[in-house]
Amino acid sequence: MTPIFQIILNTKGNDAVLQAMEWEVFCSQIKKEIRLSSRAEVVSGRLILTKDTETIQYEKYGSNLRRRVNSTGHEIILQNVSQSTFSMINNAVKITVTDTWGKEYAVTCYSLVNWNPGT
């Protein structure tokens, strides 16, 4: 019986480690995409990036964050999400995510392009 409890307890610890690793990968990918975007805006809880002729959307879908290009596709980029917010701060995007275990993560991503000329 004891090994079964150890496996169950270790699984919870492993989930937290995996979630943290997934968050780091997500941050790395979205920072790069935001840096290369010519425009960013938040509309109806979605982050919309413009890059060349593509429109890239990040949105919460069920318990996941997904990425869509030109309103097509379904690329899961972050799992186990209970809440997410995107907000514009000067020439940056702040992303806040709460996972299904209640832990909050946040990242601020800066652009190489000035999205708000004159500000």
BELZIBEL-V620529 format. One record per residue. N is the residue number from 1. PSI is psi in whole degrees, -180 to 180 (999 if undefined). OMEGA is omega in degrees with one decimal (999 if undefined). D_LAST is the distance of its C-alpha to the last C-alpha in Angstrom with 2 decimals. Layout:
BEGIN
[[N | PSI | OMEGA | D_LAST] [N | PSI | OMEGA | D_LAST]]
END
This chain:
BEGIN
[[1 | -42 | -177.6 | 63.85] [2 | -44 | 178.4 | 61.94] [3 | -32 | 178.9 | 60.48] [4 | -44 | 177.7 | 59.09] [5 | -38 | 178.3 | 57.22] [6 | -40 | 178.5 | 55.89] [7 | -45 | 179.8 | 54.60] [8 | -47 | -179.9 | 52.90] [9 | -40 | 178.8 | 51.29] [10 | -32 | 178.6 | 50.21] [11 | -41 | 178.5 | 48.64] [12 | -41 | 177.3 | 46.28] [13 | -40 | 178.8 | 45.28] [14 | -38 | 178.4 | 44.86] [15 | -42 | -179.7 | 42.61] [16 | -40 | 178.8 | 40.22] [17 | -44 | 178.5 | 40.27] [18 | -40 | 179.4 | 39.71] [19 | -43 | 178.6 | 36.79] [20 | -40 | 178.2 | 35.11] [21 | -41 | 178.4 | 35.79] [22 | -39 | 178.0 | 34.48] [23 | -44 | -179.6 | 31.23] [24 | -42 | 178.0 | 30.84] [25 | -45 | 177.6 | 31.48] [26 | -48 | -179.2 | 29.01] [27 | -45 | -180.0 | 26.24] [28 | -45 | -178.0 | 27.08] [29 | -45 | -175.6 | 27.05] [30 | -33 | 176.3 | 23.86] [31 | -45 | 179.7 | 21.89] [32 | -44 | -178.3 | 23.18] [33 | -39 | 178.7 | 22.45] [34 | -41 | 177.9 | 18.80] [35 | -36 | -175.8 | 18.40] [36 | -1 | -178.0 | 20.00] [37 | 147 | 178.8 | 18.20] [38 | -14 | -179.7 | 16.06] [39 | 150 | 175.6 | 14.61] [40 | 143 | 175.1 | 15.01] [41 | 157 | 176.3 | 15.42] [42 | 122 | -178.6 | 17.77] [43 | 121 | 177.7 | 20.34] [44 | 44 | 177.1 | 23.50] [45 | 5 | 178.8 | 23.48] [46 | 144 | 171.6 | 23.12] [47 | 124 | -179.4 | 20.63] [48 | 120 | 179.4 | 20.28] [49 | 143 | 174.6 | 19.34] [50 | 128 | -179.3 | 19.63] [51 | 112 | -174.1 | 21.35] [52 | -118 | -179.3 | 23.02] [53 | 6 | -177.0 | 25.12] [54 | 146 | 170.8 | 25.33] [55 | 122 | -176.0 | 23.82] [56 | 127 | -178.9 | 24.35] [57 | 136 | 170.1 | 24.70] [58 | 129 | -177.0 | 25.25] [59 | 155 | 174.2 | 27.12] [60 | 134 | -179.7 | 29.78] [61 | 103 | -173.6 | 33.19] [62 | -126 | 178.5 | 36.08] [63 | 26 | -179.1 | 35.99] [64 | 160 | 163.7 | 33.99] [65 | 134 | 179.7 | 30.52] [66 | 160 | 179.6 | 30.80] [67 | 134 | 177.9 | 29.00] [68 | 142 | 178.6 | 29.49] [69 | 125 | -178.1 | 28.75] [70 | 41 | 178.4 | 28.62] [71 | 21 | 175.6 | 30.00] [72 | 161 | 178.5 | 33.10] [73 | 173 | -177.0 | 34.53] [74 | 74 | -179.1 | 34.81] [75 | 113 | 177.8 | 33.88] [76 | 123 | -177.3 | 34.24] [77 | -15 | 177.8 | 31.86] [78 | 131 | -177.0 | 32.51] [79 | 169 | 175.6 | 35.59] [80 | 48 | -178.0 | 36.73] [81 | 125 | 175.9 | 33.51] [82 | -33 | 178.2 | 33.98] [83 | 148 | 174.0 | 30.33] [84 | 145 | 174.6 | 26.94] [85 | 144 | 174.5 | 23.38] [86 | 134 | 177.7 | 20.16] [87 | 146 | 179.4 | 16.82] [88 | 132 | 177.4 | 13.18] [89 | 105 | -176.3 | 11.49] [90 | -118 | -178.1 | 7.93] [91 | 41 | -177.8 | 9.23] [92 | 165 | 175.8 | 12.73] [93 | 129 | 174.5 | 15.54] [94 | 130 | 179.9 | 17.98] [95 | 126 | 177.7 | 21.49] [96 | 131 | -178.2 | 24.24] [97 | 137 | 171.4 | 27.81] [98 | 128 | -179.3 | 31.05] [99 | 175 | -175.8 | 34.18] [100 | -10 | 176.8 | 37.46] [101 | 2 | 176.3 | 38.83] [102 | 1 | 179.2 | 36.12] [103 | 135 | -178.9 | 34.29] [104 | 138 | 177.3 | 30.49] [105 | 148 | 177.0 | 28.35] [106 | 146 | 176.3 | 24.60] [107 | 145 | 173.7 | 22.37] [108 | 127 | -176.0 | 18.69] [109 | 128 | -176.4 | 17.94] [110 | 148 | 179.5 | 15.20] [111 | 152 | 172.3 | 14.35] [112 | -16 | -178.1 | 15.08] [113 | 142 | 177.2 | 12.90] [114 | 107 | -179.0 | 9.12] [115 | -25 | -174.7 | 9.28] [116 | 74 | 179.6 | 5.85] [117 | 141 | 178.2 | 5.63] [118 | 0 | 178.2 | 3.82] [119 | 999 | 999 | 0.00]]
END
